[in-house]
Amino acid sequence: MQQQIKSALISVFSKEGLQPIISLLAEKNITIYSTGGTQKFIEENGGKCISVESLTGYPSILGGRVKTLHPVVFGGFLARRDVEKDLQEMEQYHIPEIDLVVVDLYPFEETVKSTTDEAAIIEKIDIGGPSMIRAAAKNFKNVVVIADKKEYPNLEKILSENKAETSLEERKDFARKAFDVCSGYDIAISNYFNGTHFYNPFQVEKKELRYGENPHQKGFFIGNIDDIFEQIHGKELSYNNLVDVDAALQLMKEFDKKDSSLITFAVIKHTNVCGVSQRENVSDAFAAALAGDPESAFGGVLISNSSVDKKTAEG
């Protein structure tokens, strides 16, 4: 279901990368609603916008803690465009339709890293931002939500190449990413209050592997695999390849305990050791390890401690 973007609400902490979007919105005559510093930035960059204050009838209050938390704003996010009663209430309470929501979150984690001042940290717990993101994402049937500046290029493409139209699949994908942003943010706040460092799956690098434990399954490596290994040959790694790599490393550790000055080479296939050896150079270590079972080694993982940076090859 294609939907045209005719109006947008923009309220962001970081203005980086926002200017091209403002220009495109202006070019398409899309109505912009905004708040405080974002409104000022938009106007300084040639855009026109309507203040959220003029919609709600309330100024920013409580030191900026309350700006957008109002039924007129959230009604614009949450109204179902195919429900007659919603449309009637929008007209009754003068609620505008909002088709695009561009919101980021206060830099909570960055603040925790830069100061121990609890008052400063608490003020960086965003309330309005996550609320707007969740509301817009819930109504992805009608609303596009952008919760991360990494998505700005995709939004620019929609505005410039797609004539500001989005498909239901695109809106749903933006919503999925937006919920990930909110989930990661909540985990960071929980970590602070609990004094813990729970694993945050939403804010770490993730690499999709060739397949999971079985070919029909997906597998992912959490973190930057290139910081750990240099793959010098073969196809993209699979989950099973990484299991073999781990088995090879554990095996090589036993040999390193005996003489760490020698080169250790291990060949593993489906966690079974095809061969392992220690020699004074890589070539001899490889030849001796491969000689252990050259037939089973086909398609296995070969790994050596021949340099400071561990090297692996899926053969």
C-alpha positions in Angstrom: 0.0 0.0 0.0 1.7 3.2 -1.2 1.4 6.3 0.9 2.4 9.8 0.2 4.3 11.8 2.7 2.6 15.2 3.1 3.6 16.2 6.6 6.6 15.5 8.9 7.5 16.1 12.5 11.2 16.5 13.1 12.8 16.7 16.6 16.4 15.6 16.9 19.3 16.1 19.3 22.0 15.7 16.6 21.5 17.8 13.5 24.2 15.9 11.6 23.0 14.9 8.1 19.7 16.7 8.5 20.2 19.6 6.1 19.7 17.5 2.8 16.4 16.1 4.2 15.1 19.6 5.0 15.9 20.7 1.5 14.0 17.8 0.0 11.0 18.3 2.3 10.9 21.9 1.3 11.2 21.0 -2.4 8.2 18.6 -2.1 6.2 21.2 -0.2 5.8 18.9 2.8 4.6 20.5 5.9 7.1 20.4 8.8 6.4 20.5 12.5 9.3 20.9 14.9 10.5 21.9 18.3 13.1 24.2 19.9 16.6 23.8 18.6 15.5 21.6 15.7 13.0 24.3 14.6 15.8 26.9 14.7 18.1 24.7 12.7 15.4 24.1 10.0 14.7 27.8 9.7 18.4 28.7 9.5 18.7 26.2 6.6 16.0 27.7 4.6 13.1 25.5 5.7 9.7 26.6 7.0 8.1 24.9 9.9 5.2 25.1 12.3 6.1 25.0 16.0 4.7 22.1 18.0 3.9 24.7 20.7 1.3 26.3 18.2 -0.3 22.8 17.9 -0.5 22.0 21.6 -1.1 25.5 23.0 1.6 24.8 25.5 5.2 26.1 25.6 8.1 23.8 26.4 7.9 23.4 30.1 9.8 21.9 33.1 13.2 22.8 31.7 12.4 21.1 28.4 11.3 17.9 29.9 7.8 18.3 28.4 7.5 19.5 24.8 5.8 16.9 22.6 3.8 14.9 25.2 0.3 16.0 24.1 -2.7 14.3 22.5 -2.6 16.6 19.5 0.9 15.4 18.7 0.4 11.7 19.5 -3.0 11.7 17.8 -1.2 12.7 14.6 1.1 9.7 15.0 -1.4 7.1 16.1 -4.6 7.9 14.2 -5.7 5.1 11.8 -6.4 6.6 8.5 -8.9 3.9 7.6 -11.0 4.1 10.8 -13.8 6.6 10.5 -14.1 7.3 14.2 -10.4 8.2 14.4 -10.8 10.6 11.5 -13.8 12.2 13.1 -11.9 12.7 16.4 -9.0 14.2 14.5 -11.3 16.7 13.0 -13.0 17.4 16.3 -9.8 18.0 18.2 -7.9 19.7 15.4 -5.3 16.9 15.2 -3.1 17.0 12.0 -2.1 13.9 10.2 1.6 13.3 10.5 3.1 11.0 7.9 6.8 11.2 8.7 8.5 11.2 12.1 12.2 11.9 12.3 13.4 11.7 15.9 16.6 10.7 17.6 17.4 10.1 21.3 19.4 12.0 23.9 23.0 10.7 24.1 22.6 8.7 27.3 25.4 6.3 26.9 27.8 9.0 25.7 26.9 11.0 28.8 27.5 8.1 31.1 31.0 7.6 29.6 31.9 11.3 29.9 30.7 12.1 33.4 29.8 10.7 36.8 27.5 13.6 37.6 24.2 11.7 38.2 22.0 14.8 37.7 23.5 15.3 34.2 23.1 11.6 33.4 19.5 11.6 34.5 18.6 14.6 32.3 19.8 12.6 29.3 17.1 9.9 29.9 14.9 10.7 26.9 11.1 10.5 27.5 9.5 12.2 24.6 11.8 10.7 22.0 11.2 7.0 22.7 7.5 7.8 23.1 7.2 9.4 19.7 9.3 6.7 18.1 7.2 3.9 19.5 3.9 5.6 18.7 5.0 6.3 15.1 6.4 2.7 14.7 3.2 1.2 16.1 1.2 3.0 13.3 3.6 1.9 10.5 0.6 1.2 8.4 0.3 5.0 8.0 3.5 6.6 9.3 7.2 6.5 8.3 9.5 6.6 11.4 13.2 7.4 11.2 15.0 6.9 14.5 18.6 6.7 13.4 20.6 9.0 11.2 22.0 5.9 9.5 18.6 5.8 7.8 18.8 9.3 6.4 20.1 8.1 3.0 17.2 5.8 2.6 14.8 8.6 3.5 16.5 10.9 1.0 16.0 8.3 -1.7 12.3 8.0 -0.9 11.9 11.8 -1.1 13.9 12.3 -4.2 13.5 9.2 -6.3 10.2 7.8 -5.1 8.3 11.1 -5.1 7.9 10.9 -1.3 5.9 7.7 -1.5 6.5 4.7 0.7 5.3 1.1 0.5 3.9 -0.8 3.5 7.0 -3.0 3.5 9.3 0.0 3.7 7.3 1.5 6.6 7.3 -1.8 8.5 11.1 -2.1 8.0 11.6 1.4 9.3 9.4 0.5 12.3 11.4 -2.6 13.1 14.6 -0.6 13.1 13.0 2.0 15.3 11.9 -0.5 17.9 15.5 -1.8 17.9 16.7 1.7 18.7 14.3 2.0 21.6 15.1 -1.5 23.0 18.9 -0.7 22.9 18.3 2.6 24.7 16.3 0.9 27.4 19.0 -1.7 28.0 21.6 1.1 28.3 19.5 2.9 31.0 18.9 -0.4 32.8 22.6 -1.1 32.8 23.3 2.2 34.4 20.8 1.8 37.2 21.8 -1.8 37.9 25.5 -1.1 37.7 25.8 -4.0 35.2 26.8 -4.4 31.5 24.1 -6.6 30.0 24.7 -7.7 26.4 23.0 -5.2 24.1 22.2 -7.0 20.8 20.9 -3.7 19.3 24.1 -1.7 19.5 26.9 -4.1 18.4 28.2 -5.0 15.0 26.7 -8.1 13.5 27.8 -10.1 10.5 25.5 -12.6 8.8 27.3 -15.9 8.1 26.9 -18.0 5.0 24.5 -20.2 6.9 23.8 -21.5 10.5 24.3 -24.9 11.9 22.3 -26.3 9.0 22.2 -24.8 5.4 18.5 -23.7 5.8 19.3 -21.8 9.0 20.7 -18.3 9.4 23.8 -17.6 11.6 25.3 -14.4 12.8 28.7 -13.4 14.4 28.3 -10.7 17.0 31.2 -8.2 16.8 33.8 -7.4 14.2 35.1 -10.7 13.0 37.8 -8.9 10.9 39.4 -7.7 14.1 39.9 -11.3 15.2 40.8 -13.2 12.0 42.0 -12.5 8.5 40.4 -15.0 6.1 42.9 -15.7 3.3 41.0 -18.2 1.2 37.6 -19.8 0.6 34.0 -19.0 0.8 32.2 -16.8 3.3 32.4 -18.4 6.7 29.5 -20.4 8.1 28.5 -21.1 11.7 30.1 -24.5 11.5 33.4 -23.0 10.2 33.5 -20.8 13.3 32.9 -23.7 15.6 35.8 -25.5 13.8 38.0 -22.4 14.3 37.2 -22.4 18.0 38.1 -26.1 18.2 41.4 -25.4 16.4 42.3 -22.6 18.7 41.6 -24.6 21.8 43.8 -27.4 20.4 46.6 -25.0 19.5 46.6 -23.6 23.0 47.7 -27.0 24.3 50.7 -27.0 21.9 51.6 -23.3 22.6 52.0 -24.2 26.3 54.9 -26.6 25.3 56.8 -24.3 23.0 55.3 -20.9 22.0 58.3 -20.2 19.7 57.2 -22.8 17.2 54.5 -22.5 14.5 51.4 -24.5 15.3 49.0 -25.5 12.5 45.7 -27.3 12.9 43.2 -28.7 10.4 39.7 -29.3 11.6 36.6 -30.7 9.8 33.3 -30.7 11.6 35.1 -30.3 14.9 37.2 -33.4 14.2 40.9 -33.0 14.2 42.3 -34.0 10.8 45.9 -33.0 11.7 47.9 -30.8 14.0 51.7 -30.1 14.1 54.4 -27.8 15.4 57.3 -26.8 13.2 59.8 -24.0 12.8 58.1 -22.5 9.8 54.5 -22.2 8.4 55.2 -24.4 5.3 56.5 -27.3 7.3 53.8 -27.0 9.9 51.1 -26.9 7.2 52.5 -30.0 5.4 52.8 -32.0 8.5 49.3 -31.1 9.7 47.8 -31.9 6.3 49.6 -35.2 6.2 47.6 -36.4 9.2 44.5 -36.9 7.1 44.6 -35.1 3.7 41.3 -36.6 2.5 39.1 -35.5 5.4 40.9 -32.1 5.4 39.1 -31.2 2.2 36.6 -28.4 3.0 37.9 -28.0 6.5 39.3 -25.1 8.4 43.0 -24.5 8.4 44.4 -22.2 11.1 47.8 -21.1 12.1 49.4 -19.0 14.9 52.0 -17.8 12.3 51.6 -14.1 13.1 50.4 -11.8 15.8 47.2 -11.5 13.9 45.7 -15.0 13.8 44.9 -16.2 10.2 42.3 -18.6 9.1 41.3 -20.1 5.8 38.3 -22.2 4.9 39.7 -24.6 2.3 
